[in-house]
Amino acid sequence: MSARRKKRRKSGKTNNNLAKKVFVLLFAFAFFLLITLRTRLWDATTKLALVVNRQDAVLVYIFDKGLEEITTITIPNSTQVEVSRQLGTWQLGSVWKLGQNEDLGGKLLAETITRHFKLPVFAWADGQAEGFIKGGPFSLVKAVIFPYQTNLLIGDRLKIGIFSLRVSEFARDEIDFSKSSFIKKTTLVGGEEGYVLSGKIPTKITSLFSDPQILEKQAKVAIVDATGSYGLAEEFGQLVEVMGAKVVAIKDREEEDFDCQVYSEDKKLSEKFTDAFDCESNVEVEEGNFDLVIKLGKKFWRRF
């Protein structure tokens, strides 16, 4: 075999090896993008409310895509709250650990903020997520890619990180509940000094949690109450209205042992509430001129 032919064969083998390596790298990169860009919460709405457990306070971040704004709400750890899932009265700073003890993680903290303050929050994270807002580039990178307790996927975190980099300092607002009139300092049940909710949270704050897509639809909602718990449907209705819908009817039914069910012909609207409150979805048409019917049962009361 001539030297030129050997050289040509060697060159062809090298090119094949190079092509294989390039293919493997491209495949790995495509797989990485598929994993990192998959989201659980960020694409569900044009806003994302995230509760973050910090040692000295609980933070709620509202990332608003539509207005290109970020709002930080600070709630003192010593605020006394009624914990969701019928777990009693605790100081807010203890709810994260209580959630771990109950095998619920940060979900219990998000549920408690949602129920006690009527501020719908469904994303939660440990203190490392504060890096989305404070601490500089390294803290931001840690918030995006380092492991910590949260229900955000890597794709959610990546998109939040990119969004945070885009938002200027002038489009960032801070609200400290301890400096407001709707929580007041007092002596708590255990004898320590702390805060309790003293009035209704103003519309200027609750409106931060509304969903523009629900508002745009001007959705009319009926709540069917089969929980057997007096006043729960009204409480739940407040949350529905904060999200942007209008509760036009509350119907009492005999107590039934199911969780919650959402009935609507509008799939996207239905998903907003099934995802938020872990309800079952149903396209069955209910009586009445409603865009959405939400049925609440005894099991829902146990976890609300």
Secondary structure as a PSIPRED ss2 file (coil, helix, strand):
# PSIPRED VFORMAT (PSIPRED V4.0)

   1 M C   1.000  0.000  0.000
   2 S C   1.000  0.000  0.000
   3 A H   0.000  1.000  0.000
   4 R H   0.000  1.000  0.000
   5 R H   0.000  1.000  0.000
   6 K H   0.000  1.000  0.000
   7 K H   0.000  1.000  0.000
   8 R H   0.000  1.000  0.000
   9 R H   0.000  1.000  0.000
  10 K H   0.000  1.000  0.000
  11 S H   0.000  1.000  0.000
  12 G H   0.000  1.000  0.000
  13 K H   0.000  1.000  0.000
  14 T H   0.000  1.000  0.000
  15 N H   0.000  1.000  0.000
  16 N H   0.000  1.000  0.000
  17 N H   0.000  1.000  0.000
  18 L H   0.000  1.000  0.000
  19 A H   0.000  1.000  0.000
  20 K H   0.000  1.000  0.000
  21 K H   0.000  1.000  0.000
  22 V H   0.000  1.000  0.000
  23 F H   0.000  1.000  0.000
  24 V H   0.000  1.000  0.000
  25 L H   0.000  1.000  0.000
  26 L H   0.000  1.000  0.000
  27 F H   0.000  1.000  0.000
  28 A H   0.000  1.000  0.000
  29 F H   0.000  1.000  0.000
  30 A H   0.000  1.000  0.000
  31 F H   0.000  1.000  0.000
  32 F H   0.000  1.000  0.000
  33 L H   0.000  1.000  0.000
  34 L H   0.000  1.000  0.000
  35 I H   0.000  1.000  0.000
  36 T H   0.000  1.000  0.000
  37 L H   0.000  1.000  0.000
  38 R C   1.000  0.000  0.000
  39 T C   1.000  0.000  0.000
  40 R C   1.000  0.000  0.000
  41 L C   1.000  0.000  0.000
  42 W H   0.000  1.000  0.000
  43 D H   0.000  1.000  0.000
  44 A H   0.000  1.000  0.000
  45 T C   1.000  0.000  0.000
  46 T C   1.000  0.000  0.000
  47 K E   0.000  0.000  1.000
  48 L E   0.000  0.000  1.000
  49 A E   0.000  0.000  1.000
  50 L E   0.000  0.000  1.000
  51 V E   0.000  0.000  1.000
  52 V E   0.000  0.000  1.000
  53 N E   0.000  0.000  1.000
  54 R C   1.000  0.000  0.000
  55 Q C   1.000  0.000  0.000
  56 D C   1.000  0.000  0.000
  57 A E   0.000  0.000  1.000
  58 V E   0.000  0.000  1.000
  59 L E   0.000  0.000  1.000
  60 V E   0.000  0.000  1.000
  61 Y E   0.000  0.000  1.000
  62 I E   0.000  0.000  1.000
  63 F E   0.000  0.000  1.000
  64 D E   0.000  0.000  1.000
  65 K C   1.000  0.000  0.000
  66 G C   1.000  0.000  0.000
  67 L C   1.000  0.000  0.000
  68 E C   1.000  0.000  0.000
  69 E E   0.000  0.000  1.000
  70 I E   0.000  0.000  1.000
  71 T E   0.000  0.000  1.000
  72 T E   0.000  0.000  1.000
  73 I E   0.000  0.000  1.000
  74 T E   0.000  0.000  1.000
  75 I E   0.000  0.000  1.000
  76 P E   0.000  0.000  1.000
  77 N C   1.000  0.000  0.000
  78 S C   1.000  0.000  0.000
  79 T E   0.000  0.000  1.000
  80 Q E   0.000  0.000  1.000
  81 V E   0.000  0.000  1.000
  82 E E   0.000  0.000  1.000
  83 V E   0.000  0.000  1.000
  84 S C   1.000  0.000  0.000
  85 R C   1.000  0.000  0.000
  86 Q C   1.000  0.000  0.000
  87 L C   1.000  0.000  0.000
  88 G E   0.000  0.000  1.000
  89 T E   0.000  0.000  1.000
  90 W E   0.000  0.000  1.000
  91 Q E   0.000  0.000  1.000
  92 L H   0.000  1.000  0.000
  93 G H   0.000  1.000  0.000
  94 S H   0.000  1.000  0.000
  95 V H   0.000  1.000  0.000
  96 W H   0.000  1.000  0.000
  97 K H   0.000  1.000  0.000
  98 L H   0.000  1.000  0.000
  99 G H   0.000  1.000  0.000
 100 Q H   0.000  1.000  0.000
 101 N H   0.000  1.000  0.000
 102 E C   1.000  0.000  0.000
 103 D C   1.000  0.000  0.000
 104 L C   1.000  0.000  0.000
 105 G C   1.000  0.000  0.000
 106 G C   1.000  0.000  0.000
 107 K H   0.000  1.000  0.000
 108 L H   0.000  1.000  0.000
 109 L H   0.000  1.000  0.000
 110 A H   0.000  1.000  0.000
 111 E H   0.000  1.000  0.000
 112 T H   0.000  1.000  0.000
 113 I H   0.000  1.000  0.000
 114 T H   0.000  1.000  0.000
 115 R H   0.000  1.000  0.000
 116 H H   0.000  1.000  0.000
 117 F H   0.000  1.000  0.000
 118 K C   1.000  0.000  0.000
 119 L C   1.000  0.000  0.000
 120 P C   1.000  0.000  0.000
 121 V C   1.000  0.000  0.000
 122 F C   1.000  0.000  0.000
 123 A E   0.000  0.000  1.000
 124 W E   0.000  0.000  1.000
 125 A E   0.000  0.000  1.000
 126 D C   1.000  0.000  0.000
 127 G H   0.000  1.000  0.000
 128 Q H   0.000  1.000  0.000
 129 A H   0.000  1.000  0.000
 130 E H   0.000  1.000  0.000
 131 G H   0.000  1.000  0.000
 132 F H   0.000  1.000  0.000
 133 I C   1.000  0.000  0.000
 134 K C   1.000  0.000  0.000
 135 G C   1.000  0.000  0.000
 136 G H   0.000  1.000  0.000
 137 P H   0.000  1.000  0.000
 138 F H   0.000  1.000  0.000
 139 S H   0.000  1.000  0.000
 140 L H   0.000  1.000  0.000
 141 V H   0.000  1.000  0.000
 142 K H   0.000  1.000  0.000
 143 A H   0.000  1.000  0.000
 144 V H   0.000  1.000  0.000
 145 I H   0.000  1.000  0.000
 146 F C   1.000  0.000  0.000
 147 P C   1.000  0.000  0.000
 148 Y C   1.000  0.000  0.000
 149 Q C   1.000  0.000  0.000
 150 T E   0.000  0.000  1.000
 151 N C   1.000  0.000  0.000
 152 L C   1.000  0.000  0.000
 153 L C   1.000  0.000  0.000
 154 I H   0.000  1.000  0.000
 155 G H   0.000  1.000  0.000
 156 D H   0.000  1.000  0.000
 157 R H   0.000  1.000  0.000
 158 L H   0.000  1.000  0.000
 159 K H   0.000  1.000  0.000
 160 I H   0.000  1.000  0.000
 161 G H   0.000  1.000  0.000
 162 I H   0.000  1.000  0.000
 163 F H   0.000  1.000  0.000
 164 S H   0.000  1.000  0.000
 165 L H   0.000  1.000  0.000
 166 R H   0.000  1.000  0.000
 167 V C   1.000  0.000  0.000
 168 S C   1.000  0.000  0.000
 169 E H   0.000  1.000  0.000
 170 F H   0.000  1.000  0.000
 171 A H   0.000  1.000  0.000
 172 R E   0.000  0.000  1.000
 173 D E   0.000  0.000  1.000
 174 E E   0.000  0.000  1.000
 175 I E   0.000  0.000  1.000
 176 D E   0.000  0.000  1.000
 177 F H   0.000  1.000  0.000
 178 S H   0.000  1.000  0.000
 179 K H   0.000  1.000  0.000
 180 S C   1.000  0.000  0.000
 181 S C   1.000  0.000  0.000
 182 F C   1.000  0.000  0.000
 183 I E   0.000  0.000  1.000
 184 K E   0.000  0.000  1.000
 185 K E   0.000  0.000  1.000
 186 T E   0.000  0.000  1.000
 187 T E   0.000  0.000  1.000
 188 L C   1.000  0.000  0.000
 189 V C   1.000  0.000  0.000
 190 G C   1.000  0.000  0.000
 191 G C   1.000  0.000  0.000
 192 E C   1.000  0.000  0.000
 193 E E   0.000  0.000  1.000
 194 G E   0.000  0.000  1.000
 195 Y E   0.000  0.000  1.000
 196 V E   0.000  0.000  1.000
 197 L E   0.000  0.000  1.000
 198 S C   1.000  0.000  0.000
 199 G C   1.000  0.000  0.000
 200 K C   1.000  0.000  0.000
 201 I C   1.000  0.000  0.000
 202 P C   1.000  0.000  0.000
 203 T H   0.000  1.000  0.000
 204 K H   0.000  1.000  0.000
 205 I H   0.000  1.000  0.000
 206 T H   0.000  1.000  0.000
 207 S H   0.000  1.000  0.000
 208 L H   0.000  1.000  0.000
 209 F H   0.000  1.000  0.000
 210 S C   1.000  0.000  0.000
 211 D C   1.000  0.000  0.000
 212 P H   0.000  1.000  0.000
 213 Q H   0.000  1.000  0.000
 214 I H   0.000  1.000  0.000
 215 L H   0.000  1.000  0.000
 216 E H   0.000  1.000  0.000
 217 K H   0.000  1.000  0.000
 218 Q C   1.000  0.000  0.000
 219 A C   1.000  0.000  0.000
 220 K E   0.000  0.000  1.000
 221 V E   0.000  0.000  1.000
 222 A E   0.000  0.000  1.000
 223 I E   0.000  0.000  1.000
 224 V E   0.000  0.000  1.000
 225 D E   0.000  0.000  1.000
 226 A E   0.000  0.000  1.000
 227 T C   1.000  0.000  0.000
 228 G C   1.000  0.000  0.000
 229 S C   1.000  0.000  0.000
 230 Y C   1.000  0.000  0.000
 231 G C   1.000  0.000  0.000
 232 L H   0.000  1.000  0.000
 233 A H   0.000  1.000  0.000
 234 E H   0.000  1.000  0.000
 235 E H   0.000  1.000  0.000
 236 F H   0.000  1.000  0.000
 237 G H   0.000  1.000  0.000
 238 Q H   0.000  1.000  0.000
 239 L H   0.000  1.000  0.000
 240 V H   0.000  1.000  0.000
 241 E H   0.000  1.000  0.000
 242 V H   0.000  1.000  0.000
 243 M H   0.000  1.000  0.000
 244 G C   1.000  0.000  0.000
 245 A C   1.000  0.000  0.000
 246 K E   0.000  0.000  1.000
 247 V E   0.000  0.000  1.000
 248 V E   0.000  0.000  1.000
 249 A E   0.000  0.000  1.000
 250 I E   0.000  0.000  1.000
 251 K E   0.000  0.000  1.000
 252 D E   0.000  0.000  1.000
 253 R C   1.000  0.000  0.000
 254 E C   1.000  0.000  0.000
 255 E C   1.000  0.000  0.000
 256 E C   1.000  0.000  0.000
 257 D C   1.000  0.000  0.000
 258 F C   1.000  0.000  0.000
 259 D C   1.000  0.000  0.000
 260 C E   0.000  0.000  1.000
 261 Q E   0.000  0.000  1.000
 262 V E   0.000  0.000  1.000
 263 Y E   0.000  0.000  1.000
 264 S C   1.000  0.000  0.000
 265 E C   1.000  0.000  0.000
 266 D C   1.000  0.000  0.000
 267 K H   0.000  1.000  0.000
 268 K H   0.000  1.000  0.000
 269 L H   0.000  1.000  0.000
 270 S H   0.000  1.000  0.000
 271 E H   0.000  1.000  0.000
 272 K H   0.000  1.000  0.000
 273 F H   0.000  1.000  0.000
 274 T H   0.000  1.000  0.000
 275 D H   0.000  1.000  0.000
 276 A H   0.000  1.000  0.000
 277 F H   0.000  1.000  0.000
 278 D C   1.000  0.000  0.000
 279 C C   1.000  0.000  0.000
 280 E E   0.000  0.000  1.000
 281 S E   0.000  0.000  1.000
 282 N E   0.000  0.000  1.000
 283 V C   1.000  0.000  0.000
 284 E C   1.000  0.000  0.000
 285 V C   1.000  0.000  0.000
 286 E C   1.000  0.000  0.000
 287 E C   1.000  0.000  0.000
 288 G C   1.000  0.000  0.000
 289 N C   1.000  0.000  0.000
 290 F C   1.000  0.000  0.000
 291 D C   1.000  0.000  0.000
 292 L E   0.000  0.000  1.000
 293 V E   0.000  0.000  1.000
 294 I E   0.000  0.000  1.000
 295 K E   0.000  0.000  1.000
 296 L E   0.000  0.000  1.000
 297 G E   0.000  0.000  1.000
 298 K H   0.000  1.000  0.000
 299 K H   0.000  1.000  0.000
 300 F H   0.000  1.000  0.000
 301 W H   0.000  1.000  0.000
 302 R H   0.000  1.000  0.000
 303 R H   0.000  1.000  0.000
 304 F C   1.000  0.000  0.000
